Amino acid sequence: MQTRYDVIVVGAGHAGCEAAHAAARLGCRTLLLTIDLDKLAHMSCNPSIGGPAKGHLVREIDALGGLMGRITDRSAIQIRLLNESKGPAVQSLRAQCDKRLYARLMKETLERVPNLDLRQAMVERIAPPNADTQCFTVTTHTGWRYLAPAVILTTGTFLRGRAITGEAMWGAGRAGEAPAMALSEDLAALGFPLVRLKTGTPPRLAAATIDFSLTELQPGSDTPLSFGHYYPELGETIPPPEYHGPPAPIYPHPQLDGWRPQLPCYQVHTTPEFHAIIRENLHRAPLFSGIIEGVGPRYCPSIEDKIVRFADKERHGLFLEPEGWTTSEVYVQGCNTSLPEDVQWAMLRSIPALRNVELMRIGYAIEYDAVATGEITADMQTHRLRGLFFAGQINGTTGYEEAAAQGLMAGINAAHYVQGKPPVVLGRAEAYIGVLIDDLTTKEIREPYRMFTSRA
Ligand SMILES: Cc1cc2nc3c(=O)[nH]c(=O)nc-3n(C[C@H](O)[C@H](O)[C@H](O)COP(=O)(O)OP(=O)(O)OC[C@H]3O[C@@H](n4cnc5c(N)ncnc54)[C@H](O)[C@@H]3O)c2cc1C
């Protein structure tokens, strides 16, 4: 069975959703294929959007008609302007989102876009155009084949993904999700050089087991802030954060007086005992024992890496960030780790506010295949196969915003390719998106790439 489209997008992460939306809105009959439709635009790690340089990308995505800013505004449980005391170039918005709500709103939005079909399927094979079809053929795990002159691959951390915690290793695109094993073979057979990269995520804690009275409060902004550009003259208003009833009583805090729509975050610090537990268990850390082969981001080190690299530092700040209004899971910002599970429990319980904490999910590292730099041109299309586009983590980047920005540009350019229009390329001097894509196409990327204002 075969079905024909103008543009096929493989993967519905942050890159894939923007790509499919852009291509469909530009008039292309578009198909978005993804392993799990309930995990669309899922935030694999921190449920937060924006921050230095990343916030700039989101506003550019919004200015170009993308979705990330608007969906963040509607799902933000807290929003703040960072670096307020510094110059405007480095001030940036950062929102803490309700993770489930963000994914739900993205799905609801995409379901309503004309020209766009959403299908749940694992893509196993990709074949280049032949004389008969003049189209790429994408084959799913059930053998169903889809054809299109343009295909955008946005497979994130799923290509030959392997999750690692301590001595335990298992095949995964993310915790609890199957990896995409077959597609890497086809990419390699088509001549694309693959590299192995790595990233990590911290444990998630049960809010009811945290003593919030021993934490420092990090409130959101009192001023209404938003990523989206809204036009009051057209009747548009900044949407207030969607409200799901009063915050659960698991978030009481002495400094909070009654109900407020934004949820606060909290800060705690590591202790000498925390550092000692990690040092005693370094021989069991996959990062140091040689189990992890992929290259990780230097600027986003795991907590074990920080303890080793900054041995003279007596404590590190950790932020406790709620994952949403309707869940009691709390993300521990600053505590990425792949240490064994028993070590994760022990180190966190050495922090006074976390003496009785329960871990709902453990931290882990993930290794995956990405395509080496130099394979795409400034319009996100590959040199080797015209009509094939890559966007997001597959290009060696890390971060939702970096992925969304690339997805948007790949979607626009795939549509233009199919319609015979010239590519849309933003220059370094025009946009942070231009800087990002220029770096990806002209520089060798040796570690997962994230955006900084200093790259401009
Ligand atoms: C454990 C972990 C920790 C992370 N930590 C950080 C961090 O600290 N900081 C940071 O900035 N970023 C972090 N990230 C990275 C961040 O999640 C990604 O940068 C971002 O989500 C990339 O977006 P993407 O669209 O490229 O891919 P993803 O969001 O990974 O989405 C990929 C999509 O492709 C689909 N897919 C994959 N293969 C196939 C296939 N063969 N067929 C059909 N569908 C397919 C998947 O189902 C998924 O929907 C982390 C990711 C993970 C997994």
The ligand as an SDF file (V2000), in Angstrom:
LIG
                    3D

 53 58  0  0  0  0  0  0  0  0999 V2000
   17.3110   12.0260   28.5330 C   0  0  0  0  0  0  0  0  0  0  0  0
   17.3790   13.3300   27.8000 C   0  0  0  0  0  0  0  0  0  0  0  0
   17.9610   14.4060   28.3830 C   0  0  0  0  0  0  0  0  0  0  0  0
   18.0270   15.6260   27.7370 C   0  0  0  0  0  0  0  0  0  0  0  0
   18.5970   16.6740   28.3620 N   0  0  0  0  0  0  0  0  0  0  0  0
   18.5950   17.8860   27.7810 C   0  0  0  0  0  0  0  0  0  0  0  0
   19.1080   19.0020   28.4550 C   0  0  0  0  0  0  0  0  0  0  0  0
   19.5720   18.9160   29.5880 O   0  0  0  0  0  0  0  0  0  0  0  0
   19.1120   20.1960   27.8270 N   0  0  0  0  0  0  0  0  0  0  0  0
   18.6290   20.3310   26.5810 C   0  0  0  0  0  0  0  0  0  0  0  0
   18.6510   21.4420   26.0550 O   0  0  0  0  0  0  0  0  0  0  0  0
   18.1450   19.2880   25.9210 N   0  0  0  0  0  0  0  0  0  0  0  0
   18.1140   18.0650   26.4930 C   0  0  0  0  0  0  0  0  0  0  0  0
   17.6250   16.9920   25.8460 N   0  0  0  0  0  0  0  0  0  0  0  0
   17.4120   17.1400   24.4650 C   0  0  0  0  0  0  0  0  0  0  0  0
   16.0550   17.6300   24.0500 C   0  0  0  0  0  0  0  0  0  0  0  0
   15.0920   16.7300   24.4910 O   0  0  0  0  0  0  0  0  0  0  0  0
   16.1730   17.6410   22.5810 C   0  0  0  0  0  0  0  0  0  0  0  0
   17.1920   18.5250   22.1990 O   0  0  0  0  0  0  0  0  0  0  0  0
   14.9400   18.0450   21.8340 C   0  0  0  0  0  0  0  0  0  0  0  0
   13.8150   17.3850   22.3090 O   0  0  0  0  0  0  0  0  0  0  0  0
   15.2330   17.6910   20.3930 C   0  0  0  0  0  0  0  0  0  0  0  0
   14.0930   17.8420   19.6420 O   0  0  0  0  0  0  0  0  0  0  0  0
   13.9190   16.9640   18.3460 P   0  0  0  0  0  0  0  0  0  0  0  0
   12.6430   17.3800   17.7550 O   0  0  0  0  0  0  0  0  0  0  0  0
   15.1450   17.0170   17.5200 O   0  0  0  0  0  0  0  0  0  0  0  0
   13.8230   15.4660   18.8900 O   0  0  0  0  0  0  0  0  0  0  0  0
   12.9290   14.7940   20.0040 P   0  0  0  0  0  0  0  0  0  0  0  0
   12.2710   15.7630   20.8530 O   0  0  0  0  0  0  0  0  0  0  0  0
   13.7980   13.7500   20.6180 O   0  0  0  0  0  0  0  0  0  0  0  0
   11.7920   14.0750   19.1500 O   0  0  0  0  0  0  0  0  0  0  0  0
   12.0840   13.0580   18.2520 C   0  0  0  0  0  0  0  0  0  0  0  0
   10.7780   12.5110   17.7340 C   0  0  0  0  0  0  0  0  0  0  0  0
   11.0280   11.6340   16.6580 O   0  0  0  0  0  0  0  0  0  0  0  0
   10.2370   10.4630   16.8070 C   0  0  0  0  0  0  0  0  0  0  0  0
   10.9580    9.4080   16.0950 N   0  0  0  0  0  0  0  0  0  0  0  0
   12.2540    9.0520   16.2520 C   0  0  0  0  0  0  0  0  0  0  0  0
   12.5760    8.0880   15.3910 N   0  0  0  0  0  0  0  0  0  0  0  0
   11.4530    7.8270   14.6650 C   0  0  0  0  0  0  0  0  0  0  0  0
   11.1530    6.9110   13.6380 C   0  0  0  0  0  0  0  0  0  0  0  0
   12.0760    6.0690   13.1650 N   0  0  0  0  0  0  0  0  0  0  0  0
    9.8970    6.8890   13.1410 N   0  0  0  0  0  0  0  0  0  0  0  0
    8.9370    7.7400   13.6040 C   0  0  0  0  0  0  0  0  0  0  0  0
    9.1920    8.6520   14.5840 N   0  0  0  0  0  0  0  0  0  0  0  0
   10.4260    8.6730   15.1020 C   0  0  0  0  0  0  0  0  0  0  0  0
   10.1100   10.2810   18.2910 C   0  0  0  0  0  0  0  0  0  0  0  0
    8.9890    9.5030   18.6190 O   0  0  0  0  0  0  0  0  0  0  0  0
    9.9820   11.7260   18.7520 C   0  0  0  0  0  0  0  0  0  0  0  0
    8.6590   12.1540   18.6730 O   0  0  0  0  0  0  0  0  0  0  0  0
   17.5270   15.7540   26.4580 C   0  0  0  0  0  0  0  0  0  0  0  0
   16.9430   14.6530   25.8510 C   0  0  0  0  0  0  0  0  0  0  0  0
   16.8610   13.4480   26.5150 C   0  0  0  0  0  0  0  0  0  0  0  0
   16.2120   12.2810   25.8500 C   0  0  0  0  0  0  0  0  0  0  0  0
  1  2  1  0
  2  3  1  0
  2 52  2  0
  3  4  2  0
  4  5  1  0
  4 50  1  0
  5  6  2  0
  6  7  1  0
  6 13  1  0
  7  8  2  0
  7  9  1  0
  9 10  1  0
 10 11  2  0
 10 12  1  0
 12 13  2  0
 13 14  1  0
 14 15  1  0
 14 50  1  0
 15 16  1  0
 16 17  1  0
 16 18  1  0
 18 19  1  0
 18 20  1  0
 20 21  1  0
 20 22  1  0
 22 23  1  0
 23 24  1  0
 24 25  2  0
 24 26  1  0
 24 27  1  0
 27 28  1  0
 28 29  2  0
 28 30  1  0
 28 31  1  0
 31 32  1  0
 32 33  1  0
 33 34  1  0
 33 48  1  0
 34 35  1  0
 35 36  1  0
 35 46  1  0
 36 37  1  0
 36 45  1  0
 37 38  2  0
 38 39  1  0
 39 40  1  0
 39 45  2  0
 40 41  1  0
 40 42  2  0
 42 43  1  0
 43 44  2  0
 44 45  1  0
 46 47  1  0
 46 48  1  0
 48 49  1  0
 50 51  2  0
 51 52  1  0
 52 53  1  0
M  END
$$$$
